[in-house]
């Protein structure tokens, strides 16, 4: 069976404080983008070996670091399962802040649960996913979430789907990547004046005033081309535009389709 692994966008991202464990406490809203997705297939191997193959967009990480493989190992560490052949077909750009690798990992967990009849609940899959990456638990669920802590503490926000319904989404990923570590290094953590849920309760047209991504300042200083893309999205009629996660993808929410051409960029358009 072939599973789809959707990406996500972050709406707002506040970096609140650095934690003793070296991570940061954040506050962000995550929303899945179901029609921009990778494809994952997991087949059993009776010899106990795990094998990973990849197609589509070339994966730029060492084999052992691939999150899909780490997801298999995380499940195998808790349950008696056989070997597996995992095939991953990549459509979601990497180095984008879209969570493609995290979604692949959760999809492998879900596929193994189904294939081996483990019956893992969403909560259990999220718990396993949290050992792989901060974004991974989000993909265990099918609703927008307000995420805090490292991103693993989640509060369902189904009302956000209603607020976004019918809006056009434009995602633009330029041919540059952003190191998450470098993005964090450029941020000064601070408690926001207004909580994210309160800001998101305002009309979308007002998000531009108060819903911010704390990574943008340092990342835009490093890569001014991203700031130019964001300005273009607003010039073309976006109600709200932002970088997703630590970048380098940007997105716009608008009433009408934005047909602007972004040379040399990956562009995805859909209706929420």
C-alpha positions in Angstrom: 0.0 0.0 0.0 1.3 3.5 -0.9 0.8 6.2 1.7 1.0 10.0 1.2 3.1 12.1 3.4 1.8 15.8 3.4 4.0 18.8 4.2 3.1 21.6 6.5 3.3 25.4 6.8 3.9 27.3 10.0 1.7 30.3 10.7 3.6 32.4 13.1 6.7 31.1 15.0 7.7 32.7 18.3 11.1 31.6 19.7 10.4 32.1 23.4 13.4 30.9 25.4 16.5 28.6 25.2 16.1 25.5 27.3 18.7 23.8 29.5 18.7 20.8 27.2 19.9 23.1 24.3 16.6 23.2 22.5 14.2 26.2 22.4 10.7 26.6 23.6 8.6 27.9 20.7 5.0 28.7 19.8 3.7 28.1 16.3 0.6 26.9 14.4 1.1 24.0 12.0 -1.2 23.4 9.1 -0.9 20.4 6.8 -0.9 20.9 3.0 -2.3 17.5 1.8 -1.7 18.0 -1.9 2.0 18.7 -1.6 3.2 15.4 -0.4 5.8 12.6 -0.7 4.8 9.0 -1.3 5.9 6.2 1.0 5.6 2.4 0.6 6.7 -0.1 3.2 7.0 -3.8 2.3 8.0 -6.7 4.6 11.4 -8.4 4.2 11.5 -11.8 5.7 15.3 -11.7 6.0 15.1 -9.1 8.7 17.0 -6.5 6.7 15.8 -2.9 6.3 16.4 -1.3 3.0 15.6 2.2 1.8 15.3 3.4 -1.8 14.5 7.0 -2.9 13.1 8.5 -6.0 11.9 12.0 -7.1 13.8 14.9 -5.7 17.3 13.8 -4.7 17.7 13.3 -0.9 20.8 15.2 0.4 21.5 13.4 3.6 23.5 10.3 4.4 21.6 7.0 4.3 21.7 6.4 8.0 20.4 9.9 8.8 17.3 9.6 6.7 14.3 10.2 9.0 12.3 7.5 7.3 14.9 4.9 8.3 15.2 6.4 11.8 11.4 6.0 12.1 11.6 2.3 11.3 14.4 1.9 13.9 12.3 3.7 16.5 9.4 1.4 16.0 11.6 -1.7 15.9 13.2 -0.6 19.2 9.8 -1.1 20.9 8.0 -3.8 18.9 9.0 -7.1 17.4 8.8 -6.5 13.7 10.6 -8.0 10.7 12.7 -6.4 8.1 11.3 -3.9 5.7 11.8 -2.4 2.2 11.0 1.3 2.4 10.6 3.2 -0.8 10.3 7.0 -0.6 9.3 9.2 -3.5 10.2 12.8 -2.8 8.1 15.8 -4.0 8.4 18.1 -1.0 11.5 20.2 -1.2 14.1 19.8 1.6 15.7 22.6 3.4 12.5 24.4 3.1 10.8 24.5 6.6 8.0 22.4 5.2 8.5 19.4 7.3 8.8 16.9 4.5 11.3 14.6 6.3 9.3 14.7 9.5 6.2 13.8 7.6 8.0 10.9 5.9 9.0 9.6 9.3 5.5 9.6 10.7 4.2 8.0 7.5 6.6 5.2 8.0 5.5 4.7 11.6 1.8 4.6 10.4 2.6 2.2 7.6 4.5 -0.2 9.9 1.7 0.0 12.4 -0.8 -1.0 9.7 1.3 -3.6 8.0 2.2 -5.4 11.3 -1.1 -4.9 12.9 0.3 -3.0 15.8 -2.8 -0.7 16.1 -0.8 2.3 17.3 -2.9 5.2 18.4 -2.2 8.7 17.2 -0.9 9.5 20.6 1.5 6.6 20.6 2.7 7.4 17.1 3.3 11.0 18.2 5.3 9.8 21.2 7.5 7.7 18.9 7.8 10.6 16.5 9.0 12.9 19.2 12.2 10.8 19.5 12.9 11.5 15.8 12.3 15.3 15.4 10.3 18.2 16.9 7.9 18.5 14.0 7.3 14.8 13.6 4.5 14.4 16.2 2.3 16.9 14.4 1.9 14.5 11.4 0.2 11.9 13.6 -3.0 14.0 13.6 -5.2 15.4 10.9 -6.0 18.8 12.2 -4.1 22.1 12.6 -2.3 22.4 15.9 -0.9 25.1 18.1 2.5 23.7 19.1 4.6 24.6 22.0 7.6 23.3 23.9 10.0 22.0 21.3 6.9 21.7 19.1 5.8 18.4 20.6 3.1 19.9 22.9 0.1 20.3 20.7 -3.4 21.8 21.1 -5.9 21.0 18.4 -7.0 24.1 16.5 -9.8 22.9 14.1 -11.1 26.5 14.0 -8.0 27.4 12.0 -9.2 25.2 9.2 -12.5 27.2 9.1 -10.5 30.5 9.0 -8.4 29.3 6.1 -11.0 27.5 4.1 -11.3 28.7 0.5 -8.1 30.8 0.6 -5.5 30.3 -2.1 -2.1 29.1 -0.9 1.1 29.8 -2.8 4.3 28.2 -1.7 7.6 29.4 -3.1 10.9 27.6 -2.4 14.0 29.3 -3.9 17.1 27.3 -4.9 18.8 27.9 -1.5 18.5 26.2 1.8 18.7 27.4 5.4 20.5 25.6 8.2 18.1 25.3 11.2 21.0 25.7 13.6 22.2 28.9 11.9 18.6 30.2 11.9 18.3 29.7 15.6 21.8 31.2 16.2 20.4 34.5 14.8 17.4 34.7 17.0 17.1 36.5 20.3 14.4 34.5 22.2 11.6 36.6 23.8 8.1 36.3 25.1 5.7 37.8 22.6 3.3 40.5 23.8 0.3 38.7 22.4 -0.2 34.9 22.4 -0.4 33.3 19.0 -3.9 31.9 19.4 -5.2 35.4 20.2 -3.4 36.8 17.2 -4.8 34.1 14.9 -8.3 34.8 16.1 -8.1 38.1 14.2 -9.2 38.4 10.6 -6.5 37.0 8.2 -6.0 40.5 6.8 -4.7 41.6 10.2 -2.2 38.8 10.6 0.4 40.9 8.8 0.4 43.3 11.8 0.9 40.7 14.6 1.6 37.2 13.4 5.4 37.0 13.0 8.1 34.4 12.3 11.0 35.2 14.5 13.5 33.5 12.1 12.7 36.0 9.3 14.9 38.9 10.4 18.2 36.9 10.7 17.4 34.7 7.7 16.5 37.7 5.5 19.7 39.4 6.5 21.5 36.3 5.4 19.5 35.8 2.2 17.9 39.1 1.0 16.3 37.3 -1.9 13.8 35.7 0.5 12.8 39.2 1.7 12.2 40.2 -1.9 10.0 37.1 -2.5 7.9 38.1 0.5 7.5 41.7 -0.7 6.5 40.4 -4.2 3.8 38.2 -2.6 2.3 41.1 -0.8 2.6 43.3 -3.9 0.7 40.7 -5.9 -2.2 40.7 -3.4 -1.4 38.4 -0.5 -3.5 38.9 2.6 -0.7 37.3 4.6 2.8 36.1 3.6 5.5 34.5 5.7 8.5 32.2 5.8 7.6 28.6 6.9 9.6 27.3 9.8 13.3 28.3 9.5 12.9 28.5 5.7 13.8 28.8 3.0 10.2 28.3 1.6 7.8 31.3 1.8 4.0 31.2 1.3 1.1 33.5 0.8 -2.6 33.3 1.6 -4.8 35.2 -0.7 -8.4 35.6 -1.9 -7.4 35.0 -5.5 -4.8 32.9 -7.2 -1.4 34.5 -7.4 0.1 33.7 -10.8 3.4 35.6 -10.3 6.4 33.8 -11.9 9.3 33.2 -9.6 12.3 32.3 -11.7 14.3 29.3 -10.7 12.0 28.6 -7.7 9.8 25.6 -6.9 6.2 26.9 -6.8 3.1 25.1 -5.5 -0.4 26.5 -5.7 -3.5 25.1 -4.1 -6.8 26.1 -2.5 -7.2 25.3 1.2 
